[in-house]
Amino acid sequence: MQRGPKMLRRGRISAGLILVVIAGCGSAMPPPSVGSTVSSGAAAPGASAPGELPASSPAASAALDRTAGWRADIDAVLGARDHVHPDGWHGMQRADWVGAAETIKAKIPTMTDDQALVELVRLAAMPSWNGRDGHSGIFPFVPDGGTHDYPVRWWRFSDGLVITAARAPHADLVGSRVEAINGRPIAAVLALVEPLAPRDNPSNLLAYGPIYLRCSELLAGLGVIDQAGPTTFTVLGRDKTRRDVTIEPIPAADDVAWNTGMPHLLPPTDALWLKQQATTLWWQYLEESRTLFVQFNEVVGGTSRIVDEIVARVKQGGVDRVVVDLRHNGGGDNTTLGPIDFGLREPVIDRPGRLFVIIGRITFSAAANFATDLEQETGAIFAGEAMGGSPNMYGDARPIDLSYGPQQLWMATRYWERSTPDDPRITIEPTIRVSLSSDDYFAGRDPVLDAILRTRLPAG
C-alpha cells in the first residue's frame, strides 16, 4: 500500500463505523463531550491547555516525503498522549514508549508502507496494553483509510474463531472455524494482531482484536502474508471437512456497506437475545419462568417511557426475577443513563437475589459505566463473561488527523470514575460465568439466560 503526501483533510468518518472507530462508544455520532476539556490528570511539562494539541509547525502541514511523513505521524501520537489524553502515560512509562517510537522511526526507510502502518497502529495502542484505555488508538479499517478487508465476520467462541457471516461468493463459509491464514495457525496470527488493538481489558480484546485480523494491509505488514491481497484461509466446516479457501479483500468502504460498520457484533438471529439488537431498549415477559427479560442495547435518550413500562410490569406482579442484558451495548451518551439507572433501583426490581445483569465483551464505555453503577448501587448478580469496559476508564475520544497517512488517531479526553478511586480492577467479573460456543449460537441457545433461570432464588 503506497501513499503520497496527504494534501487534503478527510471528512468525518461515516456514521455507521463510528461505533468501531471509537472502540465501541455505541453511538452513531461521537459522544457529546468529544473534544471537551478533560476532567482529570495532568499534562506533561510544557503542555498546551488540556484537550488541545500544540500549534502545528509549518512542516507539519506541508507536503512531506515518505520517511518524514511516517515519522511525523508517530510524533503526532506522542503529542496527543502528552496534550490531549488526561493521563496519557497511565499504562506505561513515557520514556519506554519514546524509546520504542525512536527505534521504529529509524527503520522507516527500510520498511514497506504496510509495515510502517502496523508499527504506527501498535504504538498508538501500546499504552492501553495494561487496560482502561480502549478508546485511544488507530482503527485502520475505516472507509477512507486506504485499506482492504476480508469480507467475513467472525467471533471468538469457546471452540475457536468461527465465521458468522460471509459476503458472496463465500456464504458457504458461515459456521466454519478458521484454523490458519496463509498456512500459519490462527492462534499465532491472533497473537501478532492483538498488540495493535487498544483495550480496556482482555475481554474487550476478545471483541476488537478480531476486527484487526480482517485488514489485509495489517496482515501484510505483520508478515503473515507476502503482500496485501487475496489470501488463503484454512477452515474446518461444521461437517468436519477441512479446506483451503482463497478470499479477496475489498475496499474498506465496500466492507462497511456490507457489514453495517459493526463487524464486532454477532449477526442477529431469531434467538431471543439476538433478534432485536437494533432496538435501544425493549422487554419481554417470560411466563414459564416468571422472568422479565430486559435488553438495553445503546446508551441514548428517549428511554423513559420504556423504563416506566418495565417498572409498571414488575409492580403488576408475577415477576420472580428481572434480567437486564447488556451484551450488545457498546456505550453512548452517559448523560442519558438517568431513567434506567434509577428505574432499576426501584425496590420492586432491586430485590435480593432477584436482579440479574448479563455482561460481556461488548459491554463497554457508557454501558460499562452503567453496569458499574448497578454494581455499586444495587444488589445485582452479574452473569455471562467479563465486561469489556473497566469500572473506571478513559473515554470520550476525539479524532485527530495525522499529517501524512490517511488514518485518524482517536484519543480519550476524559477519565470516568464510576467505582471507588482506588479500584484496581480493569473489568467486572461475573458471579455466574458462562461461555458461548458456536453450537449454542447456531442452535439459537442462550446458555447465560439458561444458567440464570437455573439459579435458586431466595425464599419469599
BELDAGI-V654568 format. One record per run of one state. SS is the DSSP state (H for helix, E for strand, L for the rest). FROM is the first residue (numbers start at 0). LEN is the number of residues. If there is no record, write none. Layout:
SS FROM LEN
SS FROM LEN
//
This chain:
L 0 14
H 14 7
L 21 36
H 57 4
L 61 4
H 65 18
L 83 10
H 93 17
L 110 2
H 112 14
L 126 10
E 136 2
L 138 9
E 147 3
L 150 1
E 151 6
L 157 2
E 159 7
L 166 4
H 170 3
L 173 3
E 176 5
L 181 2
E 183 2
H 185 11
L 196 5
H 201 11
L 212 2
E 214 1
H 215 6
L 221 9
E 230 6
L 236 5
E 241 6
L 247 1
E 248 3
H 251 8
L 259 21
E 280 6
H 286 3
L 289 1
E 290 6
L 296 2
E 298 1
L 299 4
H 303 13
L 316 4
E 320 5
L 325 6
E 331 1
L 332 1
H 333 3
L 336 1
H 337 6
L 343 11
E 354 5
L 359 6
H 365 12
L 377 3
E 380 4
L 384 7
E 391 4
L 395 2
E 397 4
L 401 6
E 407 4
L 411 2
E 413 4
L 417 14
E 431 2
L 433 4
H 437 6
L 443 3
H 446 8
L 454 6
//
